[in-house]
Amino acid sequence: MTWDHIIENGSIVTPENTYTADIYIKDGKIFSISKEKLEGEAKERTNANGLYVLPGLIDTHIHSRDGGSTYKEDFYHSTQAAAAGGITTVFEMPNTNPPVSNVENFDKQLKNLGSKAHVDFAMWGICLGDLNLNDIKDLNKCGVIGFKYFWGYAVDKNNYRLIYDYKEGMKDVIPPSDDGGVYRMLEEVAKTEKTFAIHAENSDLINHLTTEMKKTGKNDYETVLAGRPSLAEEMTIQAGIAMAKKTGTRLHILHVSSAEGTETIKKAQEEGYPITAETCPHYLFLTNEDYEKIGPSMKVYPLVKYKEDQERIWQGIREGTFSFVCSDHAPHTEEEKQGDLWTVPAGMCGVESLAPLMLNSVSEGKISLQQLVSLLSTNPAKQYGIFPQKGALQVGSDADITIVDMDKQMVIKKENLHSKSKVTAFDGFEIKGIPVMTIVRGTIVMKDGEIITEPLGKLIKSK
């Protein structure tokens, strides 16, 4: 037997345990995991002595701006950034130009992304209410990983781009869907048995409070936060859960930012409903108190909130309220992120720093390495129907592997990021625990922080 790649002497980490063994790879798949040496030559060997071998990490929530605003980011750079950060699979969000709203646009986007991907990828479909209600069934057949609805956002009539700060009377704009429209979307997605994921913010409340706060003439973080409070998230989560109970839809709450939101989700889960949720590093590692030092680069939607919110989210991580952690990678340029806090866009780089930040939380004792594997690999793979092809170190699984050095330290520096735009709130953060090798279907894509292959990523579909 000639093996394509053997990973030797590493500590293999699963959600259940950690053990030492060798991984034998053939034709992009894991052929064997053995504590005893198997016979045969190897085209490539990796000595992982002293290192931890994890199932390839997954980021379920990235915005690569491709097509559309590729001056900020594109899929070539975002997937390089993913690989540099130890990520082997990404899920690309659908609010592109054109949006992934029908079969024709799905095919265009697949062709666009396929030649640029340094890691494997899945594609979300978008829900635009009556505009594409009849396209949901066919999008499901195409293989979208799930469906996303930007609750409360309006849509540009000309290009179907989302409008985040809708005001009544805007020209050439389709207003946000009413509750009946949302309910119809939930009904339609329920037929596919796939996830209906929501950006949970109540636009009516936000518009009212923002108008009131702007009258004060202030633009500090506390005032902006008062215009976009936890209540806006809580109300939308409550509405989504109520509708999901009636429709039987698999509801997923994106980027949860508040204690109230966390508690609402936990209660629904305890009642037996299949409600799932995610959160992001900015809510785990930042609070309102950090704005004075970091500035507008930490503006995201939903906004980063208070210490008590952060603490409740961490509790939700430990108790299993959150299925996984993802980046919500959404780059803007340095120039765009400067200026008045009310008007600078929300979003920043995140895919490259996701795993290092979470590994640092392992070093600090907040979670175990086994829990990290669940949060960044196994749980998302299971939830989206790609396990055990992804998210597992098992015979027959894709040989997607992230090797980490838990003793290695670094400082996150924005100039070292692989994204086109390099705005991050985590510039200067000290990290202990670093991905040192990213392997996609048996091929080393990243080694010691450097991308060493051309694009090789493939589309992944749920079963």
Residue pairs with C-beta under 8 A, 6 or more apart in sequence:
1 26
1 38
1 39
1 40
1 41
2 40
2 41
2 42
2 43
3 24
3 25
3 26
3 31
3 38
3 40
3 41
3 42
3 43
4 25
4 26
4 27
4 28
4 42
4 43
4 44
4 442
5 25
5 42
5 43
5 44
5 45
5 46
5 399
5 439
5 442
5 443
5 444
6 22
6 23
6 24
6 25
6 42
6 44
6 45
6 46
7 22
7 23
7 25
7 45
7 46
7 48
7 53
7 401
7 403
7 439
8 22
8 45
8 46
8 47
8 48
8 49
9 20
9 22
9 47
9 48
9 49
10 20
10 21
10 22
10 23
10 48
10 49
10 51
10 52
10 53
10 403
11 18
11 19
11 20
11 48
11 51
11 52
11 53
12 18
12 19
12 20
12 21
12 23
12 33
12 52
12 53
12 393
13 52
13 53
13 54
13 369
13 370
13 373
14 55
14 370
14 373
14 378
14 393
15 370
15 371
15 373
15 374
15 378
16 370
17 370
18 52
18 369
18 370
19 35
20 35
21 33
21 34
21 35
22 33
22 34
22 35
22 37
22 38
23 30
23 32
23 33
23 53
23 393
23 399
23 401
24 30
24 31
24 32
24 33
24 34
24 38
25 31
25 399
25 442
26 442
27 442
28 398
28 399
28 441
28 442
28 443
29 396
29 397
29 398
29 399
29 441
29 442
30 393
30 394
30 395
30 396
30 397
30 398
30 399
31 395
32 38
32 395
33 393
33 394
33 395
44 444
46 403
46 437
46 444
48 403
50 405
50 407
51 403
51 404
51 405
51 436
52 369
52 403
52 404
52 405
52 406
53 393
53 401
53 402
53 403
54 369
54 372
54 373
54 377
54 393
54 401
54 402
54 403
54 404
55 373
55 377
55 378
55 390
55 391
55 392
55 393
55 397
55 400
55 401
55 402
56 87
56 88
56 89
56 377
56 390
56 391
56 398
56 400
56 401
56 402
56 438
56 439
56 440
57 86
57 87
57 88
57 89
57 354
57 355
57 376
57 377
57 402
57 435
58 87
58 88
58 89
58 90
58 91
58 324
58 376
58 377
58 380
58 381
58 390
58 391
59 82
59 87
59 89
59 90
59 91
59 326
59 327
59 329
59 351
59 354
59 376
60 90
60 91
60 278
60 324
60 326
60 380
60 384
61 91
61 93
61 254
61 255
61 278
61 280
61 326
61 327
61 328
61 329
62 78
62 82
62 90
62 91
62 92
62 93
62 326
62 327
62 328
62 329
62 330
62 350
62 351
63 73
63 92
63 93
63 95
63 328
63 329
63 330
63 331
63 347
64 73
64 74
64 75
64 77
64 78
64 79
64 92
64 113
64 329
65 72
65 73
65 74
65 96
65 331
66 73
66 74
66 75
66 78
66 96
66 112
66 113
66 116
67 96
67 97
67 98
67 108
67 109
67 112
68 96
68 97
68 161
69 97
70 420
71 333
71 420
72 331
72 332
72 333
72 336
72 420
72 421
73 331
73 419
73 420
73 421
74 116
74 420
75 92
75 112
75 113
75 116
75 117
75 121
76 116
76 118
76 455
77 418
77 419
77 420
78 90
78 329
78 331
78 351
78 419
79 90
79 116
79 117
79 118
79 119
79 121
79 455
79 457
80 118
80 418
80 451
81 329
81 349
81 351
81 352
81 417
81 418
81 419
82 88
82 90
82 118
82 119
82 351
82 352
83 118
83 119
83 438
83 440
83 445
83 446
83 451
84 352
84 418
84 438
84 446
84 449
84 450
84 451
85 351
85 352
85 353
85 354
85 355
85 356
85 435
86 355
86 356
86 402
86 404
86 435
86 438
86 446
87 119
87 351
87 354
87 355
87 402
87 438
88 119
88 120
88 390
88 400
88 401
88 402
88 438
88 439
88 440
88 445
89 119
89 120
89 121
89 122
89 386
89 390
89 400
89 460
90 119
90 120
90 121
90 122
90 351
91 121
91 122
91 123
91 124
91 145
91 384
92 109
92 113
92 121
92 122
92 123
92 124
93 124
93 148
94 100
94 101
94 123
94 124
94 125
94 126
94 144
94 148
95 126
95 148
95 150
95 161
95 162
96 109
97 159
97 160
97 161
98 105
98 108
98 109
98 159
98 160
99 105
99 126
99 128
99 160
99 161
100 106
100 109
100 123
100 124
100 125
100 126
100 139
100 144
101 125
101 126
101 128
101 131
101 132
101 135
101 139
101 160
102 132
102 135
102 138
102 139
103 135
103 138
103 139
103 142
106 123
106 125
106 139
106 142
106 144
107 142
109 123
110 123
110 459
113 121
113 123
114 457
114 458
114 459
115 455
116 455
117 455
117 456
117 457
117 458
118 440
118 445
118 451
118 453
118 455
118 456
118 457
119 438
119 440
119 445
119 457
120 390
120 398
120 400
120 440
120 441
120 457
120 458
120 459
120 460
121 457
121 458
121 459
121 460
122 144
122 145
122 384
122 386
122 459
122 460
122 461
122 462
123 143
123 144
123 145
123 459
124 144
124 145
124 146
124 147
124 148
124 197
125 136
125 139
125 140
125 142
125 144
125 146
125 147
125 148
126 132
126 147
126 148
126 149
126 150
127 136
127 147
127 148
127 149
127 185
127 189
127 196
128 155
128 160
129 174
129 177
129 181
129 182
129 184
129 185
130 177
130 181
130 184
131 155
131 160
131 174
132 139
133 184
133 185
133 188
136 147
136 185
136 188
136 189
136 191
136 192
137 188
137 191
137 192
139 147
140 192
140 194
143 459
143 461
143 462
144 194
145 194
145 195
145 384
145 386
145 460
145 461
145 462
146 194
146 195
146 196
146 197
146 252
146 384
146 462
147 185
147 189
147 192
147 194
147 195
147 196
147 197
148 197
148 198
148 199
148 254
149 182
149 185
149 196
149 197
149 198
149 199
150 162
150 198
150 199
151 176
151 182
151 198
151 199
151 200
151 201
151 202
151 203
151 236
151 240
152 166
152 176
152 199
152 201
152 202
152 203
152 204
152 206
152 236
153 162
153 163
153 164
153 166
153 176
153 199
153 203
154 162
154 163
154 166
154 170
154 173
154 174
154 175
154 176
155 161
155 162
155 163
155 173
155 174
156 162
156 163
156 172
156 173
156 174
157 172
157 173
157 174
158 172
163 170
163 173
164 301
164 346
165 207
165 210
166 173
166 175
166 176
166 203
166 207
167 207
168 175
176 203
177 185
179 239
179 243
182 239
182 240
182 243
183 243
183 246
183 247
185 196
186 196
186 243
186 244
186 247
186 249
186 251
187 247
187 249
189 196
189 249
190 196
190 247
190 248
190 249
190 250
193 250
194 250
194 462
195 250
195 251
195 252
195 276
195 383
195 384
196 244
196 249
196 250
196 251
196 252
197 251
197 252
197 253
197 254
198 236
198 240
198 251
198 252
198 253
198 254
199 254
199 255
199 301
200 233
200 236
200 237
200 240
200 253
200 254
200 256
200 261
200 302
201 228
201 232
201 233
201 236
201 301
201 302
202 231
202 232
202 233
202 235
202 236
205 231
205 232
205 235
206 227
206 228
206 232
209 226
209 227
209 228
209 229
209 232
210 227
210 228
210 342
212 227
213 223
213 224
213 226
213 227
214 227
214 342
216 223
219 340
219 341
219 342
220 341
221 288
221 291
221 292
221 341
222 288
224 303
224 341
224 342
225 288
225 303
225 305
228 301
228 302
228 303
230 257
230 258
230 259
230 260
230 261
230 305
230 309
231 260
232 302
233 256
233 257
233 258
233 260
233 261
233 302
234 258
234 260
234 261
234 264
237 253
237 256
237 261
237 264
237 265
238 264
240 251
240 253
241 251
241 264
241 265
241 268
241 273
241 275
243 249
244 250
244 251
244 273
244 275
245 268
245 273
250 274
250 276
251 273
251 274
251 275
251 276
252 275
252 276
252 277
252 278
252 383
253 261
253 265
253 275
253 276
253 277
253 278
254 278
254 328
255 278
255 279
255 280
255 283
255 300
255 302
255 326
255 328
256 262
256 265
256 277
256 278
256 279
256 283
256 313
256 316
256 322
257 279
257 283
257 302
257 303
257 304
257 305
257 309
257 313
258 302
258 305
258 309
258 312
259 308
259 309
259 311
259 312
259 313
261 277
262 277
262 312
262 313
262 315
262 316
262 321
262 322
263 312
265 275
265 277
265 316
265 321
266 316
266 319
266 321
268 275
269 275
269 321
276 323
276 383
277 316
277 321
277 322
277 323
278 322
278 323
278 324
278 325
278 326
279 313
279 316
279 317
279 322
279 325
280 300
280 325
280 326
280 327
280 328
280 350
281 325
281 327
281 350
281 353
281 354
281 357
281 358
281 426
282 298
282 300
282 304
282 328
282 348
282 350
282 425
283 304
283 305
283 309
283 310
283 313
284 310
284 313
284 314
284 317
284 325
284 357
284 361
285 357
285 426
285 429
286 294
286 298
286 304
286 310
286 425
287 304
287 305
287 306
287 307
287 309
287 310
288 304
288 305
288 306
289 307
290 298
290 304
290 425
291 298
291 304
294 425
296 337
296 338
296 339
296 341
296 344
297 337
297 348
297 423
297 424
297 425
297 427
298 304
298 348
298 425
299 337
299 341
299 344
299 345
299 346
299 347
299 348
300 328
300 330
300 346
300 347
300 348
301 346
301 347
303 346
313 322
314 366
316 322
317 325
317 367
317 371
317 375
318 367
318 371
322 375
323 375
323 379
323 380
323 383
324 374
324 375
324 376
324 379
324 380
324 383
325 354
325 358
325 375
325 376
326 354
326 380
327 350
327 351
327 353
327 354
328 347
328 350
329 349
329 350
329 351
329 354
329 419
330 346
330 347
330 348
330 350
331 347
331 348
331 349
331 419
331 420
331 421
331 422
331 423
332 344
332 345
332 347
332 348
332 421
332 423
333 421
333 423
334 421
334 422
334 423
336 344
336 345
337 344
337 345
337 348
337 423
338 344
348 423
348 424
348 425
349 414
349 417
349 419
349 421
349 422
349 423
349 424
350 424
351 419
352 417
352 418
352 419
353 412
353 417
353 424
353 426
353 429
354 376
355 376
355 402
355 404
355 435
356 410
356 412
356 431
356 433
356 434
356 435
357 426
357 429
357 431
358 367
358 372
358 375
358 376
359 372
359 404
359 406
359 431
359 432
359 433
359 434
359 435
360 429
360 430
360 431
360 432
360 433
361 367
361 372
362 368
362 369
362 372
362 406
362 433
363 406
363 432
363 433
367 375
369 406
377 390
377 391
377 392
377 402
378 387
378 391
378 392
379 391
380 391
381 387
381 388
381 389
381 390
381 391
381 392
382 391
384 462
385 462
385 463
386 460
386 461
386 462
386 463
388 394
388 396
388 397
389 397
389 398
389 460
390 397
390 398
390 400
390 460
393 401
398 441
399 439
399 441
399 442
400 439
400 440
400 441
401 437
401 438
401 439
402 435
402 437
402 438
402 439
403 435
403 436
403 437
403 438
403 439
404 433
404 434
404 435
404 436
405 433
405 434
405 436
406 432
406 433
407 432
408 432
408 433
408 434
408 436
409 430
409 431
409 432
409 434
410 430
410 431
410 434
411 428
411 429
411 430
411 431
412 424
412 426
412 427
412 428
412 429
412 431
413 427
413 428
414 422
414 423
414 424
414 427
415 422
417 424
418 451
435 446
436 447
436 448
436 449
437 444
437 446
437 447
437 448
438 444
438 445
438 446
439 445
440 456
440 457
441 456
441 458
443 453
443 456
444 452
444 453
445 451
445 452
445 453
445 456
446 452
